[in-house]
Amino acid sequence: MSRNALDPVTFVVVGASGDLARKKLLPALFALYSQGFLPRDFRVFGFARTPFGDAEFRARVAENLTCRYVPGEACADRIREFLERCHYTAGQYDSADAFLNLYQAMREKEGRQERNRVFYLSIPPQVFLGVAHAIGGAGLVQCGNRRVWSRAVLEKPFGRDRASSDRLTAEMARVFEERETYRIDHYLGKEVIQNLMVLRFANLVFEPIWNRAHVRRVTIEWKEDIGVEGRGGYFDAYGIIRDVIQNHLLQILALTAMERPASVTAGHVGDEKVKVLRAVPPLTPDDVALGQYTAGTRRGLPHPGYTDDPTVPRDSRTPTFAAAALRVDNERWRGVPFVIMAGKGLDGGGTTVTIHFRDVAGNVFCDRPLCLPANRLSIRIQPDEAIMLHVVNKQPGLQVALVESDLNLRYRAAFDALIPDAYECLLLDVLEGDKSLFIRCDELEAAWDIFTPLLHAIEARGIAPEPYAFGSAGPAGMRRVLSRA
Ligand SMILES: NC(=O)c1ccc[n+]([C@@H]2O[C@H](COP(=O)([O-])OP(=O)(O)OC[C@H]3O[C@@H](n4cnc5c(N)ncnc54)[C@H](OP(=O)(O)O)[C@@H]3O)[C@@H](O)[C@H]2O)c1
């Protein structure tokens, strides 16, 4: 069925003046629109405090729209049509009256037909609840009406620890039903992350060796070769564990370690993710290495340290690096460390999962233990998506000499297709009501249970992160974590 035949939808972006809305959400909606994935009757309403008129808002939206799905002259027409569907209302976030104004503006454009609604809360966490209550207070949420739905999309952070996350969940549930609440982790929309389940469960070769008998260690690395670069306000309040590890990297761990779900529906996948997260014991400060970058160099040029950034307090103890070896205490994984590492200001950038397999027992090609590298499967999530299996191979020639070689699946070379942005995929799922790539509340609870004791202990003891130079491999404490793994 053509999506143009789907029911009318109004997509409200709260915080529409912000970076995420401008650079990701509206371009993703345009990408869906230009490929015919949105209903014919589709409108966007931006809402924020900054006073724009429709024309100014549209001009800002237009700056980031690209023609990658509709090259050629047709693109200008698609852009014009899309922008005609974009409107803007200014108002205060905690004011029901402001949302009544929004409602009024919506009704003027929408006509009398009942419509489905998405409320995307693209705003800082401190205004989340005020906005949700104001939306509810203005009567914009259509509860109990089975003909149309009202969905909320929330951006992380979902609280600071288990208790604050539970409070947020409970308060949000007073306005939006849990089944209509979409907690977004944009990593789950990335192409290679979505492929993790396919790789594991649609191929015969991996699943039989995906366990403690054959895997020695799993590493999940997230590296940035930039710092906070003047956007330290949000980051300093949260730090690398809350910003990256507790959500993105833990989700990757769950998809890598979970059992085969009964089906790929949201319910079954969520059940398996929760089960595996509940098998991970909570971390303590002894399990982790924390670091904070100091002045160093980037591509040969001096780069200031974290606390030199004008948006960061001079005495900040916020970690910009953390590494930990997590355990998954179940039959499949007992004894296999999952080393998770995330850092800013490092010697390279990218996100990779690596499965390190065990050595070949009784290897006939060498008489010393560990004389050959063990197999590794590297799954590069970004940049330059790729899956590489590192194997031992005979070097061509008359002698028997062995080398490590790569079986290399580089997406850009292998597939003649555009790789969609994560937000394109996730926004389409919101519109289609598919929650399999969103975080359920019990998943969120299990994730916070792993990190809350550690975060509280770090804060209570005032544990200082170890300094490491910008552009280096990270703090020396990383070696301690690896040596235990
Ligand atoms: N950018 C990303 O890639 C990214 C990634 C993950 C998560 N997030 C989350 O997504 C949300 C939006 O991200 P963003 O980068 O667009 O954020 P942002 O630009 O800092 O904020 C979005 C809008 O919220 C309003 N705002 C900012 N600070 C505020 C404050 N202290 N009190 C009330 N309103 C304030 C501003 O609009 P007005 O002043 O016009 O009202 C701003 O345009 C945030 O919750 C962030 O944590 C963003």
The ligand as an SDF file (V2000), in Angstrom:
LIG
                    3D

 48 52  0  0  0  0  0  0  0  0999 V2000
   22.2280   17.0530   19.1480 N   0  0  0  0  0  0  0  0  0  0  0  0
   22.3020   15.7270   19.1850 C   0  0  0  0  0  0  0  0  0  0  0  0
   22.8500   15.1000   18.2980 O   0  0  0  0  0  0  0  0  0  0  0  0
   21.6980   14.9660   20.3490 C   0  0  0  0  0  0  0  0  0  0  0  0
   22.0670   13.6690   20.5520 C   0  0  0  0  0  0  0  0  0  0  0  0
   21.4790   12.9610   21.5920 C   0  0  0  0  0  0  0  0  0  0  0  0
   20.5700   13.5560   22.4070 C   0  0  0  0  0  0  0  0  0  0  0  0
   20.2240   14.8320   22.2170 N   0  0  0  0  0  0  0  0  0  0  0  0
   19.1950   15.3850   23.0870 C   0  0  0  0  0  0  0  0  0  0  0  0
   18.2060   15.9250   22.2310 O   0  0  0  0  0  0  0  0  0  0  0  0
   17.6890   17.1160   22.7570 C   0  0  0  0  0  0  0  0  0  0  0  0
   17.8280   18.2420   21.7430 C   0  0  0  0  0  0  0  0  0  0  0  0
   19.1710   18.3630   21.3270 O   0  0  0  0  0  0  0  0  0  0  0  0
   19.7250   19.7420   20.7260 P   0  0  0  0  0  0  0  0  0  0  0  0
   21.1270   19.4970   20.3750 O   0  0  0  0  0  0  0  0  0  0  0  0
   18.8040   20.2630   19.6700 O   0  0  0  0  0  0  0  0  0  0  0  0
   19.6360   20.6610   21.9940 O   0  0  0  0  0  0  0  0  0  0  0  0
   19.7080   22.2300   22.1150 P   0  0  0  0  0  0  0  0  0  0  0  0
   19.9810   22.8550   20.7810 O   0  0  0  0  0  0  0  0  0  0  0  0
   20.6050   22.5520   23.2380 O   0  0  0  0  0  0  0  0  0  0  0  0
   18.2260   22.5660   22.6210 O   0  0  0  0  0  0  0  0  0  0  0  0
   17.0600   22.4770   21.8050 C   0  0  0  0  0  0  0  0  0  0  0  0
   16.2080   23.7100   22.0800 C   0  0  0  0  0  0  0  0  0  0  0  0
   15.7860   23.6900   23.4400 O   0  0  0  0  0  0  0  0  0  0  0  0
   15.7440   25.0240   23.9190 C   0  0  0  0  0  0  0  0  0  0  0  0
   16.6050   25.1360   25.1170 N   0  0  0  0  0  0  0  0  0  0  0  0
   17.9480   25.0350   25.1680 C   0  0  0  0  0  0  0  0  0  0  0  0
   18.3780   25.1850   26.4400 N   0  0  0  0  0  0  0  0  0  0  0  0
   17.2860   25.3760   27.2030 C   0  0  0  0  0  0  0  0  0  0  0  0
   17.0630   25.5810   28.6000 C   0  0  0  0  0  0  0  0  0  0  0  0
   18.0810   25.6130   29.4590 N   0  0  0  0  0  0  0  0  0  0  0  0
   15.8060   25.7460   29.0380 N   0  0  0  0  0  0  0  0  0  0  0  0
   14.7840   25.6960   28.1640 C   0  0  0  0  0  0  0  0  0  0  0  0
   14.9550   25.5140   26.8320 N   0  0  0  0  0  0  0  0  0  0  0  0
   16.1700   25.3520   26.3650 C   0  0  0  0  0  0  0  0  0  0  0  0
   16.2350   25.9350   22.8200 C   0  0  0  0  0  0  0  0  0  0  0  0
   15.1060   26.4700   22.1500 O   0  0  0  0  0  0  0  0  0  0  0  0
   14.4570   27.9060   22.5100 P   0  0  0  0  0  0  0  0  0  0  0  0
   15.4610   28.7050   23.2450 O   0  0  0  0  0  0  0  0  0  0  0  0
   14.0760   28.4610   21.1760 O   0  0  0  0  0  0  0  0  0  0  0  0
   13.2790   27.5280   23.3200 O   0  0  0  0  0  0  0  0  0  0  0  0
   16.9530   25.0000   21.8860 C   0  0  0  0  0  0  0  0  0  0  0  0
   16.8690   25.4390   20.5430 O   0  0  0  0  0  0  0  0  0  0  0  0
   18.4270   17.3370   24.0500 C   0  0  0  0  0  0  0  0  0  0  0  0
   17.6220   16.8290   25.0960 O   0  0  0  0  0  0  0  0  0  0  0  0
   19.6660   16.5010   23.9620 C   0  0  0  0  0  0  0  0  0  0  0  0
   20.0220   16.0430   25.2330 O   0  0  0  0  0  0  0  0  0  0  0  0
   20.7770   15.5440   21.2100 C   0  0  0  0  0  0  0  0  0  0  0  0
  1  2  1  0
  2  3  2  0
  2  4  1  0
  4  5  1  0
  4 48  2  0
  5  6  2  0
  6  7  1  0
  7  8  2  0
  8  9  1  0
  8 48  1  0
  9 10  1  0
  9 46  1  0
 10 11  1  0
 11 12  1  0
 11 44  1  0
 12 13  1  0
 13 14  1  0
 14 15  2  0
 14 16  1  0
 14 17  1  0
 17 18  1  0
 18 19  2  0
 18 20  1  0
 18 21  1  0
 21 22  1  0
 22 23  1  0
 23 24  1  0
 23 42  1  0
 24 25  1  0
 25 26  1  0
 25 36  1  0
 26 27  1  0
 26 35  1  0
 27 28  2  0
 28 29  1  0
 29 30  1  0
 29 35  2  0
 30 31  1  0
 30 32  2  0
 32 33  1  0
 33 34  2  0
 34 35  1  0
 36 37  1  0
 36 42  1  0
 37 38  1  0
 38 39  2  0
 38 40  1  0
 38 41  1  0
 42 43  1  0
 44 45  1  0
 44 46  1  0
 46 47  1  0
M  CHG  2   8   1  16  -1
M  END
$$$$
